[in-house]
Amino acid sequence: MHCGLFCYPIRGQPYYKTMKRVKHYSRVLTIAGSDSGGGAGIQADIKTISALGGYATSAITAITVQNTLGVSDVYPVPEDIVEAQTTAVLDDIGADAVKIGMLHSSAIVSRIASTLRRYSIHNIVLDPVMVSTSGHRLIEDSAVESLVTELIPLARVITPNIPEAEILLGGTILSNQSSLPEAAMALARKTGVSVLLKAGHLSEDKLVDYFYDAEQQTLVELPSYRINTMNTHGTGCTMSSALATLLAKGCSLQEAARGAKDYIDGAIRSGAQYEIGHGHGPVDHFFRFK
């Protein structure tokens, strides 16, 4: 037996050169910022995509200086380099889905939108990251308008939390569970895309995320119970990456939404008792392998 890491010569050629390419990865490109603490951003995306059986590629939009205690600085990657990363991946490897995370400026939003328009990618999941868990603003005010007018129309699904949904809805306050269904539908009407509205900022013990499938015009409840833990850093990145990966693997919108919800709940629950750092720790992305 061998584990596939070794090459066995056959007639003078390495074994891997004699095999036919018959299998295909579910390819997911994540366009997002780097988290030096490893719990969110590109790092969380790659862990999630890998844990769910996808092949992760990446284009880094910014380098953040952060750990479990919060974000202390953000260094933007030049737009030309972000575009070059994206085209290098898509021209060669391609993508069955694209997940988009932190975009700090209107310039980078516009550049990514113009780049993605050149490719026929159906499954684009946009996580409109605007504020970190610690309250650090991660996006310029002008970039919000660019998101709405240029990038969201290219998406199939957006995955805002409550503060992000309030910004996208123009200041509407979502203060309780009963306000979320209409908010999800209103946001879908405004943007023209499906919406997964996350309830994690509410105080109730039972939390219900709402997924509005704009293609089927169906509202889906995704209930869960609050887990008492500090380890919630990167939950939004993780859930949106899970959704993108399941779409890349051929799931329907509603199947992908339910699967992403199940995955993030399991990752939070499994990682709840771990201690790492001195603040908000990460979820357990590889809980299914333990």
C-alpha positions in Angstrom: 0.0 0.0 0.0 1.0 3.6 -0.5 -0.6 6.9 0.6 -0.4 8.6 -2.8 2.5 10.8 -1.8 5.1 8.7 -3.5 5.8 8.1 -7.1 6.3 4.5 -8.3 8.3 4.2 -11.6 6.6 2.4 -14.4 8.8 1.9 -17.5 11.0 4.7 -16.3 8.2 7.2 -15.7 6.8 8.4 -12.4 3.5 6.7 -11.6 1.6 10.0 -11.5 2.5 10.7 -15.2 0.8 7.4 -16.3 -2.6 8.1 -14.7 -5.5 9.6 -16.6 -7.1 12.8 -15.3 -10.6 11.5 -14.6 -11.5 13.3 -11.3 -12.3 16.9 -10.8 -12.1 19.0 -7.7 -14.9 21.3 -6.7 -12.9 24.6 -7.1 -13.6 27.5 -4.8 -11.8 30.8 -5.2 -11.8 33.0 -2.1 -11.2 36.7 -2.5 -10.7 38.2 0.9 -8.3 39.6 3.5 -5.6 37.7 5.4 -6.0 37.2 9.2 -2.7 36.8 10.9 -4.4 35.1 13.8 -5.7 32.3 11.5 -9.4 32.4 12.7 -11.1 34.4 10.0 -10.5 35.7 6.4 -8.5 33.8 3.9 -7.3 31.4 6.5 -10.8 30.4 7.7 -12.0 30.2 4.1 -9.3 27.8 3.1 -9.9 25.6 6.2 -13.6 25.5 5.5 -13.3 24.7 1.8 -10.8 22.0 2.5 -12.9 20.5 5.4 -15.9 20.2 3.0 -13.9 18.5 0.3 -13.3 21.5 -2.0 -10.1 22.8 -3.6 -9.3 26.3 -2.3 -7.6 29.0 -4.3 -7.2 32.6 -3.1 -6.7 36.2 -4.0 -5.7 38.3 -1.0 -7.2 41.8 -0.9 -5.6 43.1 2.4 -3.2 42.0 5.1 -4.7 42.6 8.5 -2.7 42.7 11.8 -4.9 40.9 14.2 -5.2 38.2 16.8 -8.0 37.0 19.0 -8.1 40.4 20.7 -8.9 42.3 17.6 -7.6 44.1 14.5 -4.9 46.7 15.0 -4.0 47.6 11.4 -5.0 46.9 7.8 -2.6 47.0 4.9 -4.4 47.1 1.5 -3.0 45.0 -1.3 -2.7 47.1 -4.5 -5.6 46.6 -6.9 -3.3 45.4 -9.8 -2.0 42.6 -7.6 -5.5 41.5 -6.5 -6.6 41.4 -10.1 -3.4 39.5 -11.1 -4.1 36.9 -8.4 -7.7 36.5 -9.5 -6.9 36.2 -13.3 -4.0 33.8 -12.6 -6.3 31.4 -10.8 -9.3 31.8 -13.2 -7.3 31.6 -16.4 -5.6 28.3 -15.4 -7.6 26.5 -12.6 -11.0 28.1 -13.0 -13.7 28.1 -10.3 -17.0 26.4 -9.6 -17.7 29.1 -7.0 -16.3 32.3 -5.8 -16.5 33.6 -2.2 -15.9 37.3 -1.6 -15.0 38.6 1.8 -13.3 41.8 3.0 -13.0 44.6 0.5 -11.8 47.8 2.0 -12.3 50.4 -0.7 -14.5 51.3 -3.6 -11.4 51.0 -5.9 -10.9 47.3 -5.0 -14.6 46.6 -5.2 -14.7 48.1 -8.7 -11.6 46.2 -9.8 -12.9 42.9 -8.6 -16.3 43.5 -10.3 -14.7 44.3 -13.6 -12.5 41.3 -13.4 -15.3 38.8 -12.5 -17.4 40.1 -15.4 -14.9 38.6 -17.8 -15.7 35.1 -16.5 -18.9 33.1 -16.5 -19.1 32.1 -12.8 -22.6 31.4 -11.6 -21.9 30.7 -8.0 -20.7 33.9 -6.4 -21.2 34.3 -2.6 -20.6 37.7 -1.2 -20.1 38.2 2.5 -20.3 42.0 2.9 -17.7 42.3 5.7 -17.9 45.8 7.1 -17.0 45.7 10.8 -14.9 43.2 12.8 -16.1 41.4 15.9 -14.1 43.8 18.0 -15.7 46.8 16.3 -12.9 47.8 13.9 -14.3 49.3 10.7 -13.0 47.2 7.8 -14.4 49.1 4.8 -14.5 52.7 3.6 -17.9 54.4 3.5 -17.6 54.9 -0.3 -17.1 51.2 -0.8 -20.6 50.4 0.5 -22.2 52.1 -2.5 -19.8 50.4 -4.8 -20.8 47.0 -3.3 -24.5 47.7 -3.9 -24.2 49.0 -7.4 -21.3 47.0 -8.9 -20.6 43.8 -7.0 -23.8 42.5 -5.4 -25.5 42.3 -8.8 -22.9 39.8 -9.8 -23.6 37.6 -6.8 -25.9 34.7 -6.4 -26.1 35.0 -2.6 -25.1 37.6 0.0 -24.6 36.7 3.6 -24.9 39.8 5.8 -25.2 39.8 9.6 -27.6 42.2 11.3 -25.4 45.3 11.4 -24.4 44.8 7.7 -28.0 44.3 6.7 -28.9 47.5 8.5 -26.3 49.4 6.5 -27.4 47.8 3.2 -31.1 48.6 4.0 -30.3 52.2 4.6 -30.4 52.4 8.4 -33.3 50.1 9.2 -32.9 48.8 12.8 -33.3 45.1 13.2 -33.7 44.6 17.0 -35.5 41.3 17.4 -36.1 37.9 15.7 -39.5 38.8 14.3 -38.0 41.7 12.2 -35.6 39.4 10.3 -37.9 37.6 7.8 -39.2 40.9 6.2 -35.6 42.3 6.3 -34.3 39.3 4.4 -37.0 39.6 1.8 -36.6 43.4 1.6 -32.9 43.0 1.0 -33.5 40.5 -1.7 -35.9 42.8 -3.4 -33.5 45.7 -3.2 -30.5 43.7 -4.5 -32.1 41.1 -6.8 -30.1 38.3 -5.2 -30.7 35.6 -2.6 -30.0 36.6 1.0 -28.8 34.6 4.0 -29.5 36.9 7.0 -27.6 35.8 10.1 -29.2 36.3 13.6 -26.1 36.0 15.7 -26.1 39.6 17.0 -29.5 39.1 18.7 -29.7 38.2 22.4 -32.2 35.3 22.3 -31.2 31.8 23.2 -32.9 30.4 20.1 -31.6 32.1 17.0 -33.1 31.7 13.5 -31.1 32.7 10.5 -33.3 33.4 7.4 -32.5 32.4 3.9 -34.5 34.0 1.2 -34.1 32.0 -2.1 -34.7 34.7 -4.7 -34.7 32.2 -7.5 -37.6 30.1 -6.0 -39.1 33.1 -4.0 -39.0 30.9 -0.9 -38.1 31.9 2.7 -36.3 29.2 4.7 -35.8 29.2 8.5 -32.5 28.0 9.8 -32.8 27.6 13.6 -30.2 26.9 16.2 -29.5 27.5 19.9 -27.0 29.9 21.2 -23.7 28.2 22.3 -22.1 29.8 25.3 -18.5 30.4 24.1 -16.0 33.1 23.3 -14.8 31.2 20.3 -16.9 32.8 17.5 -14.2 34.6 15.6 -14.5 34.0 11.8 -18.1 32.6 11.9 -19.3 34.8 9.1 -16.3 33.9 6.9 -16.7 30.3 7.7 -20.4 30.1 6.9 -20.1 32.0 3.6 -17.2 29.8 2.5 -19.2 26.7 3.4 -22.1 27.9 1.3 -19.9 28.6 -1.7 -18.2 25.2 -1.4 -21.6 23.3 -1.3 -22.8 25.3 -4.3 -19.5 24.4 -6.1 -20.3 20.7 -5.3 -23.7 21.0 -7.1 -26.1 21.6 -4.2 -29.2 23.7 -4.7 -29.4 27.1 -3.0 -31.5 25.8 -0.2 -29.4 22.6 0.3 -26.3 24.7 0.4 -27.8 27.1 2.9 -29.0 24.3 5.2 -25.6 22.5 4.9 -23.7 25.7 5.7 -25.8 26.3 8.7 -25.2 22.7 10.0 -21.5 23.0 9.4 -21.0 26.3 11.3 -23.2 25.1 14.2 -21.0 22.0 14.4 -17.8 24.0 14.2 -18.9 26.4 16.9 -20.1 23.6 19.2 -16.9 21.5 18.7 -14.6 24.5 19.3 -16.5 25.9 22.2 -14.2 24.6 25.0 -10.9 25.2 23.4 -8.6 27.9 24.7 -6.4 29.8 22.2 -5.3 33.4 22.6 -6.8 35.8 25.1 -9.9 36.9 23.3 -12.4 35.6 20.7 -11.0 32.3 19.5 -11.8 30.5 16.3 -14.3 27.7 15.6 -13.2 24.1 15.0 -13.1 23.9 11.2 -12.1 20.3 11.1 -14.5 18.9 13.7 -15.8 16.2 11.3 -12.4 14.6 11.2 -12.0 14.1 15.0 
